[in-house]
């Protein structure tokens, strides 16, 4: 089913469908009319010789430099080629596709002054799979993502490189093969295409989507550990969480009971111990706080993907062109910095649960380092090192990017958001955290095997059986890397939550 955009109703879920699944995108008829109307207004102002930022003036520190009507088109091309200063590795395809969609959606509101045919060029690139090569570094996150978005526009004008059907090509060749005419930028169009927050939001929305799954996966993996360590489930009783009131906490507690329903390994009360350690007992409080943070980010991103974020903004009905600051990425920078901390906490507590499974002083009678042949075999000893390494790395990445502004453009742009840096480091944290959860799942399934693979809940049994289709129990030492990669892929591909929900129903 095609996704129809009008600049106001796009959802996070729809962005992911386009970015990762390649769904077709169409522009709503009313949006087409709004774009035409705004462009007609821009052309009218251009004929009148009005002084409008980015239309008949230079950019940044050159905002007071007048540009003649005859030079207006050259101004836009020069803007693009001079601003292509991004560096580093190319952004992943799903990020590039998300950015292209988000820019199309913002432009379709009819407040940017772009020509309909230019908008359709970008839309055709998205639908036909021409993906500009966009380096990951170089954005300050205010005036939007100028440098990386300029690389997107390079392909539209036949410069730079693009990926098409799995092949890296010069942009001109990629566009020819896809049957898409190149664009000759008209007045205002270069600025309209690059002055926005779409790169940071595209990176962040992909991280957010994986974080939403990780919230469920973390509860499932923690439940597997609770099975292995004979956890006490009374701590997840809804009465405990109702009296505190945090929604995420209540959801995580309910998930734990739902996943563990039917287990004979976990019990409301254990006569041999009064209470579990924090990494088990406080799962709802720890995981739940991250859930609430993720929900905040979801709401902020849902607004941003339907926002007009360029400058100046065209209001044809009011006969106004207003220079503002909607390109400033601070709302996303704060959100993605918050997301970083939320996701890092899943890894923090997961590593501690892995330690409890591996450490013979903490593991409720399990074999040291989860091997039957301790001494000759080292078992899971170094798997915990790997988890600890990534958890510590996350602590560096979790430093907030948004507090570190650097003035630019001759001090005209004297406060910047660093929102793209926040999003990029959030992507590093989610990658590490998925790996750490994978290590815990590996250890938990090994511990369950050592316990005799018995008395599991229907849900944890299903997850255990799924794992065993891919990874055998470790009797003798093996090349652990090969197994760790398999668990990482299970988590990254959202397979653990899919398997669990087929048995216990939809998790929160």
N, C-alpha and C positions, 0 to 999 in steps of 0.2 A: 504494500500500500504506500502510495506517495505521501510525503509530508508537505503540507502547504504552509508557507510562511507569509506573515503580514507584518512582522516586527513587534508583535504584541503577545503572541500566544505560544511561542516555542517552549518546549519543556526540556528538562535535563534528559529525560528518557529518550526523547526524539533526537537530541543532539548525539547521543551515544549510538542510536540506530543508524544515523547517517555516517558518523565517524568510523564506526567499527564494522557495520554490516553493509554499508554502501547503498542505503535506501535512496530512492529518487526524491528530489526536492523541486517543488513548484512554487511560484509566487502567486499569491491570491490576486484576483482581478482588482479589488479595491486598492491593494498595495501598488499595483502597476499604475493605476491612475494617480495615486499620491506621488509616486516618483516622477511621473510626467509633469505634474503640476509644479513640483518644486524646481524641476529643471527649467521649465518655462519662466519661472520667477527669476532664476539665476541669469538666464539669457537676457531678460528684460533689464535687470540691474546692470549687466555688463554693457548693454547698449547705452544706458543712461550715464555711464562713466562713474558709477558709485564707487566710493572707496570702501572696500570690504576685505577684511583680513583673508589672505590666502587666495583671493580671487584677483584683486588688483593691488596687492601688496606682497612683499616678501614674507619670509617665515621667521619665527623666533625673534632673535635680536634685530632682524631686518623687517620687522612688522611695520615700521614707519617709512619703508622705501616703496614709493609708488611704482606700479608696473602697468604699462600701457596695455590696451586691449589687444594690440598686435602681438605683444609678448606673453599673453596669458597662457597660451598652449605650451610654449617653450618652458615657461615657469613650472608647469606641472611635470613635464618629462624630466627637467633638471632636478626637481624635488626628488623624484623616485631614484634616479641613478646616483645622486649625491648621498642619499640616505641609506643606501644598501651597504651598511657597515656592520651587519651582524657577523659573528664569527663562531667557530666551534663546530661540533657535530650537528648534522641535520636533525631537525625535529622528526619524531616518528610520524608515520602516515596518518594515524588516527588523530593526532594533534593538528596536523596541517588541514585535514578534512574538517575538523571541528571549527578551526579558525575561519576557513572559507565560508562555512555555513553561517557562523555568527556574524561575519561581516555582511553577507548577503541579507541576513535578517535585519540587522541594524539599518542598512541602506534602504530596505523596503518600507521603512516607516515614512519616508518622504520628507525628511528634514535635512538631507545632506546635499541635495542639488546635483546628484549624478544623473547622467543620461540613462534611460532604460536599457539601451543596447550595451552599455558598459557593464551595468549590473548583470545582464544576461550572459555576458562573456564569462564573468566569474562563476555564475551559476552553471553554465555549460561545462566549464572546467571541472567543477565538483561532480556533476552527474556523469561525465564521460571519463573521469579518473585521471585528469591531468593534474598532478600534484607538484607544485613548486618546491624546490629545495630551499628550505628556510633554516639557516644556522640558528642555534639555540641561544647564543649569547649576544648581548648588545642593547637590550632594552632597559630604560630607566623606569618604565611604567608610568610616565607622564611627560610629555604629550602622548599618552597611550604607548603603543608598541611600534614606534616609528620605524626603527631599523629592520626588525624581522618582517613586518608587514610590507615594507618596500620590496623585499625579496619576493613576496607573493605577487606583487604587481609587476615585477620584472618579467615574469612569465607571460603576463597579459600583453606586454608590449614586445614580446619576442626576444627578450634578453635573459641571461642567466640559464639555469638548468631546471629540468622537471623530471619527475618519474612518471612514466606512462606504460601501463601493462607490464610492470616489473622491470622496465628498462630505463636507465638513466640517459637522458637525451638533452641536447641543447633545446631550450624552450621553444624556439621557432619551429624546430622539427617535431617536437611533441604536439604542438598546437596544429601543425599541418596534418599529422597522422590522425588526430582526433577530429579533424574537420572544423576547427574553431578559428574564425578570423581574428587576427591581432587587433588590438585597440590602439587608436591614435587618441591620446588623452586630450580632453577639452578642458576649458577653464574650470577650476574647483575640483576636478575629478581625482587628481593625484592625492590631494589632501584628504578628500572624502574617503579614499580607499585605505589610507594608512593611519589616520588619526583616531585611534580607538584602542580598546583594551582586549581585543579579541585573541591575541596570542596568550597572554597570561590566563585568560578565562578558558581558552581551549586546553591548555596544559592542566589547569586546575580542575576542570570538569571531568577529565579522564581520571585524575587522582581521586576526586570525590566519588565517582562511580565505583571504583575499586575499594574505597574506604567504606562505602555503604555495604558492600558484600563482606568486607573484612570484619565488620561489626558482628555479623551473623556467624561467620566462620570462626571468629575468636571464641564465641560462646560454645560452639560445637566442639572445637578442639579442647577448650577448658573442660567440657563435660567428659571428653575421652580421658583426660588426665584424672578427673574426679573418679571415674570408673576404676582406673588403675591404682588409685591411692585410697580407695574406700571412703570417699568424701561424705560429709554430713550435709544433707540437703535442707535441714530445717532453717539454715541461714538464708535460704532463698524464699522462704515463706512470704507471701504477699503482704502479710500484716507488718512485717519488719520494714518493708519498702513503702507501704502506704503512709506510714507515719512520718516518713521523711519527705516524700512527695515528688522527687525528681523523676521525670518521665522516663529518661533513658535507663535509670536504675531499675525502675519497675519493669521495663521491657526486658532487660537482660536477665533479671531474676525469673521472670515468667518463661523466658527461653530455656534457662537452665532446667527448670522443672519439666518443661515440655520435652526436652531432649532426653532427660534421664528417666522419664516416666516408664516404669516397668523394670528398672534396674534392681538387681538384688545385691549389687556391690556397694551401691550408695544407699544410705538410710537416713531418715529424719534424725535419728539419735543413734550414737555409737557408744555403748557402755565402756569401751576401752579408751575413749578420749572425749573430752567435753566439747572441744571446738577445733576446727581446722586452722591452719596458718592463714594469714591475710591473702596470699595469692590464690587461695581457694575460697575462703569464707567471704572475701570482699570482692569477688568477681562482679556482682551487680553494681557495686559502688564505683569500681575502677572502670570497667567496660562501659557502664552506664553514663559516666561523665563524658567519656569520649563520644558516645552516641549523641548526647545533647549537643556537643560541639559540632559534630557532623551535620546534625539537623540545622543548626544555625548557618553553616556554610551552604547547605542545600538551599535554604531560603534566600541567602544573599546572592548566590549564583543564579537562581531562578529569576531574580530581578535583573541582574546584569545582562543575561543573554537576550533580554527584550528591551535593552536600553539604547538610546541614542548617545553615542560616546565620542562624537567628533566635534570639531570646532572650525569655523563658526556654525551655528545651527540656524537653519532656514525655517521661517514661519510664514509661508505665503499668505495664509488667510489674514494674518495680522499685519502684513507688509513690513516684516521685521527680519533682520539678520543680526543675531546676537552672538557676540564673542563671550564664551564662558569657559568652564573648566571640566566638562563631563568626561574628558579624556583621562582625567587624573585617576590612577588606579588604586587609590587608598582603600576604597571599600573592599576590593578584592585582595589587596595586600594583607590587610588585617585578617580577612577570612582565611586566606591560605596559610598565614602564619599560625592561626588557631588550629587549622586542620593538621599542620605538621605536628604540633604538640599532642593532639588527640590521637593520631595514628601511632606516634612514637610510644605512647603509653601502652598500647596493645602489645608491642614488642617487649617493653620493659617487664611487664608482669608475666608474659609468656616465657621469657628466658628464665625467670625465677621458678616457674612451674616445671620447666625442663630440668632445672637443677634438682628439684625435689624428686623427680623420677630417677635421676642418675646417681645422686649422692646416697650411699648406703646408710648414712646417719639420719636421713630424712624420708626414705622411700618406703616405709611401712613393710620392711622385710623383703623387698625386691633385691635381686642380685646386684652387686656393685657394678655401676656403669652399664647395667642392663645386658651383661654377658654371663653365660654359664661357665665361661672358661677364663675368669679373671686372672691376670698375671700373664698368661700366654697371649690372651686377647685383651685389647684395651676397650672394646665395645664403643660406647657413646661418649667416651671421655672428651674427645676433641670436637665432637659435634657441639658440645656446650661452649667450647672456646669460640667456635664460629658464631654462635648466637650472641655471645657476650661482645664479640668484636663489632657486630652490626648494631647492637643496642647502643654501644658507646659511640659509634659513628653517627647514629641518629641524634645523639645529644648535641653534636656539633652542628648538624644540619638544622636542628630545631631552633637555633638562635634566630630571633625575629629579624627578617629582612627589612620590614617597614620602618624600623627605627633608625635606619642608616641612610639618610638622605644626602645627596651630593648635588650642589647647584650646577646648572648647565646653561648653555646658550647665552653666554655673556651675562649670567646671573638674571636673565629674564625669567628663566624657569628655575626658580631658586628653591623649590621644594619638590622632590620626586618621591614616588611611592615604593620603588623597587619591588613592585608586585609580581613581575615576571620572575625575579629571583626567588621570591617566596614560593611561587608555583613550581619552579624547577626543583627547588630543594624538597618540596613536598613530594614530588615524584620520586626522588631518591629515597625518601623515608618510607614511602609505601612499598617500594621494591624491597628494601631491607626488611620491613616488617612482615611482608608476605613470606619471605625466606625464614624468618625467625618462627613464625607460626607453623611453617612446614616442618621445621626441626622439632618443635614440640609434638606435632602430630606423629612424626616418625618415632619419637621416644615413647609416646603414649601407646601406640599400637604395639611396639616391642614389649612394653611392660604388660599389656593385656595378654600378649602371647605367653609371656613368662608366667602369668597367673593362671594359664590354662584356657584362655579364650572363652570364659563361661560367665553366665549370669548377667550379660549386658542388657541394656534396654533395647527395644527394637530399633531405635534410631542409631544408637552407637554401634549396634551390631551391623547395621547396614553400612555405616561409614567404614567400619573395620573390614567388612567383606570387600568393599570397593577398593580399599587400599591394597588388600591382599591379591587382587587381580593384577596389580602392577609391581608390588614389592613383596618379596618373601620375608619371613622372619629372619633375623640375623643370628645364626648359630655360631659361625666362625667369622672372624674379621673379614670384611670386604672393602672394596674401594668405596668409601662412604660418599664421595662426591657424586657418583653415579646415582645413588639412591636419593641424596638430598635434592638433586635437580628434579627428580620425579615428583617429590613432595611440593617443591616450589611451583611446579607447573599445575599441580592439582589445585593449589590455593589461588594462583593467578588466574586460572581459567574458571574460577567460581564453581568448581566441581563438587567441593565438599558441601557447600550449602545446598546445591541442587540435589545431591544424594539424600541428605538429611531431610529436606522438606518433602521429598516424595513419600517419606514414612510418617513423619510427625506432623505434617501440615505446614502451612506458611508460618515462618518465624517472623518476629517483629524486627 
